[in-house]
Amino acid sequence: MQGGDTVIRVAPYSARSRLLHWIVAVLVLATWPLGFFIQFTKNEVMLDFYLIHESLGFLVLWLMLLRVGNRLVSRPPQSDAPAFERMAATTVHGLMYALLIVMPISGFLATNAHGFPLVWFGLLPIWSPLGKAPDIAWTLSAIHTWSAWTLLVLFALHIGAVLLHHVIRRDNTLYRIL
């Protein structure tokens, strides 16, 4: 090729995997900060913020379950990274998957245990195995909060790896998921 044209040769994830990845990423990037900033909202709108946060989180849960199913039928493309990097990436991705399931489940159960059943986006009441259960509500809330902060650390590692590959090494790793 002439004139600085570059041919990028990299085995991408399947279109379904890429779509699910980016939908979940956008939802998490909306849901996580919303959950954090609820504590700073006025009481008059706090329940509205919780409804949006919980509804988006519930959506993330179902999309993550789809991602797990998709991962079982659509294997990721081979990587030529060193074994240590592949192991680190697999570990971080696995933990992110787990937390993106644990976090919405614990949040959903916590709000029910606190006595606030979910009406998804204000339209559809969602059945819960828990009713009001103050004895375990705070434990579930702690699991939800712990999961959220751990996810933030993993997200920072994930973004750090993206920057390492794309900006410093200038390799084609990022193009696998675009």
Beta strands, then each sheet from edge to edge (+ up, - down):
strand 1: 119-120
strand 2: 124-125
sheet 1: 1+ 2-
end
